Amino acid sequence: MTQRTAVRDALLSWARDDAEVSAAALVGSAATGREDAWSDIDLALRIGSAAEPGDVSARWTARLYDEFEVAHHLDVLARGVLYRVFLLADSLQIDISFWPADRFRATEPGFKLVFGTANTPTNPAPLDPDHLAGMGWLYGLHARSAIARGRGWQALMMLDGVRDQIIALACVRHGLNPHHGRDADKLPSELLDELMRARASTTDDHELRRANKLSIEALLREIARHDEALAQRLVMPAEALTF
């Protein structure tokens, strides 16, 4: 038995014994049969209607620190649900989400109910290509100003943002998961090679300007595959970004 399996089994045992937890589900790779040596533990808990999710999360957090070598944790709030992410000393990641009873449901294909009941599943809202395009040129604007001001590291970060939007747009177009680069490696090699060539290798001014030009051109091409009219409207401002 791996350490990950042992920890997960312990957490599920806690959930079954907890009077304020009415249901639990595995989420992510463990729920879809894609778990490997680098997978984390992703557990969703339905908090009883008479309990406060904040109180339950505090109690669980204290117990994790008592029984496992937790180095740190952080919170992510989304749609009224607390996702608490724990980092163990050996780098194992544990994600536990504490759901109010009326919100507990599958929101993605990777959801495997272990015990209890769940509400009617929902599908995640698809990313809006128009919004991704807007974020792309916004990062491009900040990349240009950072280069002009001699702020090489800021420019690198902004160019990374441009590339992230291109990848997300391409994933949407190909029917791939656009979130957090999960399916980025499945994109056509021609596009990935293009993006690799557009990466800046140093903070040298000439290199940043080269990467900026190639990145903006790649962004325009990807936008055009979604909305040709929008791409045409962006041609003139895009030229101003590639100085």
Steps between C-alpha positions, in 0.01 A plus 500: 500500500639840403511787745244685288258207522552468876437871559193498275356197680555675834323813378203300372482322836494838673220612271288192568542546875430874496140574599520837324602348164208347312673402173844474344630468146835449333575761237755515219731222385399251772139533382582446132757220520790724393686508830878472486799552728464878478128524575370684803215407733184686407208453739163679502294500820131580538448683827174426682236772478518561876879546498720793398754413226747743658485318833542160335794620290671642810457170685628297206795733454607462861477122470706489181775703666486266802509171308699576183813699425326804357744772398246761393151552360315755293136581427324547169139622500281428198123531466447498875714189557822490703782300340780450753826375351755333727869438425658211690870486581559238229322730245174303488214740427161456667205701372190491722192699401231574757163532328180642650233228477300679231805546272662156514499358147717389212624801305732305269525143364753399768263449794457162673255488790637284784204526737193716550309682230573795272286765335437507125832530311589814309748554219774762531437814298717499187767765472396795286738545201416871491617537861816300432575720200457809716732363767751423225526856371492634858808295587649617170450865596679446830779306329563792265512758780726277711744462210495873431571574868787251516321269740617170360356264758158666494508474122572127522204451732265696273616304194428181692148636549458554126609141436261366764206662323609361163518151648158537664347624173654210309375248759146639470521472121620139514252391767775453761503595868620862506543527877850524652668356190360153568464413132759737356728210406224359277499804273638465144879495491503780242337740746716390791815541290382848403451593865837353592671722242315800643637449851760747619822333610647803678401844626711663230307782334541363148390152610195635680396701196539192279292287736240773532457528122465125451262466796266776380499356148415155638224650712344672199508179297328305776239772552428493127419129520222589745387840375642639176323833541650554845845408373467759224405769752806412704749520212582869544539500880698176475747669264547770762588233756781355288740792494 
